[in-house]
């Protein structure tokens, strides 16, 4: 299994495997489609209207020579996995994101924005070298009402002369640039994320010790969040709880949860500690031998006690 994704409404689970993909309903749990795809599927993304985006390696033969590329294929799983459209790429695709009938295809020096309404004319954004596929988008459109108009923003790594990081409005090309000194210090951006409104940008680099938070509209750095004394490869950032928290994970398995509230906001929210305790209970009460840290105090769930809670 290479990829697992739930649909937005949690009706379907889609699995991409080394031989193809499968689609399951969850209530009841039932396999409804099994589609074989040559060379297998690296990534699956369920979309509205029972569409599935797959990303896979594409091997072909031209003039007796094997040629390897990559392609995205969109299937209709309500019609026995009928192929609706495909896009071919000659250079490596590092990551693919989807939001509001738009594909964000990340390659090493460019980002392609492909709207479902116009596959043949993708918008191309040039970036600095981006080996980790660091791109952030704000996801307001997945929850907000249709009559509320918001900006659809995308954050990408910039060049030293252009910007270390920039944020662009996909629709009207308004651009916000940031110069925190990443390029001059020879750091490469490893992860980017925008909050739901696009007002805040979180960025991590190969420095690996902290996460910078920026005010997008004013193009200013607000503060840094310290995740540790030793550099770690941070590969995932996610705003949660109505943008009041930031989840940070590194490839060594460490996960940090930062509060973005001010001291007064924390005091005004007496239920905050209860919510945090409940979240950790869910994660750890049935797991043995797990170490965790809360407010810099380390604890451990041992193999003899499965019912230890954080107090």
C-alpha positions in Angstrom: 0.0 0.0 0.0 1.5 3.3 -1.1 -1.3 5.8 -0.3 -4.5 5.9 1.8 -7.0 8.7 1.7 -10.5 9.4 3.1 -13.0 11.4 1.1 -14.0 14.7 2.5 -17.4 13.4 3.6 -15.8 10.2 5.0 -18.0 8.0 2.8 -15.1 6.4 0.9 -11.6 5.1 1.7 -9.3 4.9 -1.4 -6.1 2.8 -1.3 -3.3 3.2 -3.9 -1.2 0.0 -4.2 1.7 -1.4 -6.2 -0.7 -2.9 -8.7 -3.6 -0.3 -8.8 -6.2 1.1 -6.5 -9.2 0.1 -4.5 -12.3 2.0 -3.3 -14.2 1.1 -0.2 -17.4 2.4 1.4 -17.2 2.8 5.2 -20.8 2.4 6.3 -21.0 -0.5 5.7 -17.4 -1.5 5.0 -17.5 -2.9 1.4 -15.1 -3.0 -1.5 -16.9 -1.4 -4.4 -14.1 -1.0 -7.0 -10.8 -2.7 -7.7 -8.9 -1.2 -10.6 -5.6 -2.6 -11.9 -3.2 0.0 -13.1 0.2 -0.9 -14.9 3.2 -0.1 -12.7 0.9 0.6 -9.7 -0.2 3.9 -8.1 2.0 6.1 -5.9 -0.7 8.5 -4.7 -4.5 8.7 -4.6 -6.7 11.7 -3.9 -10.5 11.3 -3.6 -12.5 14.3 -5.0 -16.1 15.4 -5.2 -18.5 13.8 -7.7 -16.9 10.4 -7.2 -13.7 11.3 -9.0 -10.3 9.9 -8.0 -6.9 11.5 -8.9 -4.0 9.0 -9.1 -0.3 9.8 -9.6 1.8 7.0 -11.1 4.9 6.2 -13.0 4.5 6.0 -16.7 6.7 3.7 -18.6 6.6 3.6 -22.4 8.8 2.5 -25.3 9.9 4.8 -28.1 12.2 3.7 -30.9 13.1 0.6 -29.0 14.2 2.6 -25.9 12.3 2.5 -22.6 11.2 6.0 -21.5 10.1 6.7 -17.9 7.9 9.6 -17.0 5.1 10.4 -14.6 1.4 11.1 -15.1 -1.8 12.1 -13.2 -4.9 10.2 -14.1 -8.5 11.2 -13.1 -10.9 8.3 -12.9 -14.7 8.1 -12.3 -15.1 5.3 -9.7 -18.9 5.4 -10.1 -18.5 4.1 -13.7 -16.2 1.1 -13.1 -13.1 3.3 -12.9 -13.5 4.9 -16.3 -10.5 7.1 -17.2 -11.6 10.7 -17.7 -8.4 12.6 -18.2 -4.7 12.3 -17.8 -1.7 14.6 -17.7 1.9 13.5 -18.5 5.0 15.0 -16.9 8.6 14.4 -18.2 10.2 15.6 -14.9 9.7 14.2 -11.4 6.5 15.2 -9.5 7.4 15.7 -5.9 3.9 16.2 -4.5 0.3 16.7 -5.5 -2.4 18.7 -3.6 -6.1 19.2 -4.4 -8.5 21.9 -3.3 -11.8 23.2 -4.8 -11.5 21.4 -8.2 -7.9 22.6 -8.6 -4.7 20.5 -8.7 -1.4 21.8 -7.3 1.4 19.8 -8.9 4.8 20.4 -7.2 8.0 19.9 -9.2 11.6 20.8 -8.3 11.6 24.3 -9.8 8.0 25.0 -10.7 4.5 24.6 -9.3 1.6 23.9 -11.8 -1.9 25.0 -10.9 -4.4 23.0 -13.0 -8.1 23.8 -12.8 -10.6 21.0 -13.7 -12.3 23.5 -15.9 -9.2 24.0 -18.1 -6.7 21.1 -18.0 -4.9 22.3 -21.1 -3.8 25.6 -19.8 -2.1 25.2 -16.4 -0.8 28.2 -14.6 3.0 27.9 -13.9 4.8 29.4 -10.9 8.5 29.4 -10.9 10.2 28.7 -7.5 13.6 28.2 -6.1 15.0 24.6 -6.0 12.4 22.7 -4.0 13.6 19.2 -3.4 11.2 18.6 -0.5 8.1 19.8 -2.3 7.3 22.6 0.2 4.1 24.3 -0.8 1.3 25.6 1.4 -2.3 26.4 0.6 -5.2 27.8 2.6 -8.2 25.4 2.8 -11.0 27.8 3.6 -13.1 26.8 0.6 -13.6 23.2 2.0 -15.7 24.5 4.9 -16.9 28.1 4.2 -20.2 29.0 2.6 -20.3 29.5 -1.2 -21.5 33.1 -0.9 -18.4 34.1 1.1 -15.6 35.3 -1.1 -12.0 34.6 0.0 -8.6 34.7 -1.5 -7.1 31.4 -2.7 -3.4 31.6 -1.7 -0.4 29.4 -2.4 3.0 29.7 -0.6 6.2 28.6 -2.3 10.0 28.9 -1.8 11.6 31.9 -3.5 15.1 32.7 -4.7 17.6 34.8 -2.8 17.2 37.8 -5.1 13.4 37.3 -5.4 12.3 36.2 -1.9 13.1 33.4 0.5 9.3 32.6 0.6 6.5 34.2 -1.3 2.7 33.9 -1.2 0.6 34.4 -4.4 -3.1 34.9 -4.9 -3.9 32.3 -7.6 -6.7 34.3 -9.1 -5.2 37.8 -9.5 -1.5 37.3 -9.0 -1.2 39.5 -5.9 2.2 38.6 -4.4 3.5 38.8 -0.8 7.3 38.3 -0.3 9.3 37.4 2.7 13.1 37.7 3.4 13.9 36.0 6.7 17.4 35.1 5.5 16.9 31.4 4.6 18.8 31.7 1.3 21.7 33.7 2.6 22.1 31.2 5.4 22.0 28.4 2.9 18.9 26.9 4.4 16.3 25.1 2.2 12.6 25.3 3.0 11.2 21.8 3.9 7.6 22.7 4.8 5.1 25.5 4.4 1.5 25.9 5.5 -1.1 28.7 5.5 -3.9 29.0 8.0 -7.5 28.8 6.8 -7.9 32.6 6.0 -4.4 32.9 4.5 -3.4 35.5 7.1 -0.6 33.4 8.7 2.2 31.5 7.1 4.2 28.8 8.9 7.6 27.9 7.5 10.3 25.3 8.4 13.8 24.8 6.9 16.7 22.5 7.0 17.8 24.4 10.1 15.3 22.2 11.8 15.2 23.8 15.2 12.3 26.2 14.9 9.2 27.2 12.9 8.7 30.8 11.7 5.3 32.4 11.8 4.6 35.3 9.4 1.9 37.9 9.0 1.1 37.5 5.2 -0.6 40.9 4.5 2.1 42.9 6.3 4.9 40.7 5.0 6.4 40.5 8.5 7.8 37.8 10.8 5.7 37.6 14.0 7.7 35.1 16.0 9.5 31.7 16.0 8.4 28.5 17.7 11.3 26.5 19.1 10.9 22.7 18.6 14.3 21.6 20.1 18.0 22.1 20.4 19.0 19.7 17.7 18.2 20.0 14.0 15.5 17.7 12.7 14.0 17.4 9.2 10.5 19.0 9.7 8.3 17.6 7.0 4.7 18.5 8.0 2.9 21.6 9.3 -0.8 21.9 9.9 -3.0 24.6 11.5 -5.8 23.1 13.7 -8.6 24.1 16.0 -9.7 27.2 14.0 -6.0 28.2 13.6 -5.4 28.3 17.3 -2.9 25.4 17.2 -0.1 24.3 15.0 1.0 20.7 14.6 4.6 20.1 13.6 6.1 16.7 12.8 9.6 15.6 11.8 10.7 12.5 9.9 12.2 11.0 13.2 8.6 10.6 14.4 8.5 13.5 16.9 5.2 15.5 16.9 4.9 18.9 18.6 1.6 20.7 19.3 2.0 24.5 19.7 -0.7 26.9 21.0 -0.9 30.1 19.0 -3.1 31.8 21.5 -2.0 34.8 23.6 -1.7 34.5 27.4 -5.0 36.3 27.8 -6.7 34.1 25.3 -5.4 31.0 27.2 -6.7 32.4 30.5 -10.1 33.1 28.9 -10.4 29.5 27.7 -10.5 27.4 30.8 -11.6 24.3 28.8 -8.3 24.4 26.8 -6.4 22.1 29.2 -9.4 19.6 29.2 -9.4 19.4 25.5 -5.6 18.8 25.4 -5.9 16.0 28.0 -8.7 14.4 26.1 -6.7 14.4 22.9 -3.8 12.7 24.6 -6.0 10.1 26.3 -7.3 9.1 22.9 -3.8 8.7 21.5 -2.0 7.0 24.3 -4.3 5.0 26.7 -4.1 1.8 24.8 -0.5 2.0 23.7 2.4 0.7 25.7 6.0 1.8 25.7 5.2 5.2 24.3 7.1 8.3 25.5 5.7 11.8 25.2 6.3 15.3 26.5 3.9 17.9 27.7 5.1 21.4 28.7 8.7 20.0 28.7 7.8 17.3 31.3 8.5 13.8 30.0 6.4 10.8 30.9 6.0 7.3 29.7 3.3 4.7 29.3 4.8 1.4 30.4 3.8 -2.1 29.3 2.2 -2.9 32.6 -0.2 -0.1 32.7 -2.5 0.7 29.8 -4.8 3.1 31.6 -2.3 5.9 32.6 -3.7 9.3 31.7 -2.1 12.8 31.6 -3.4 14.8 34.5 
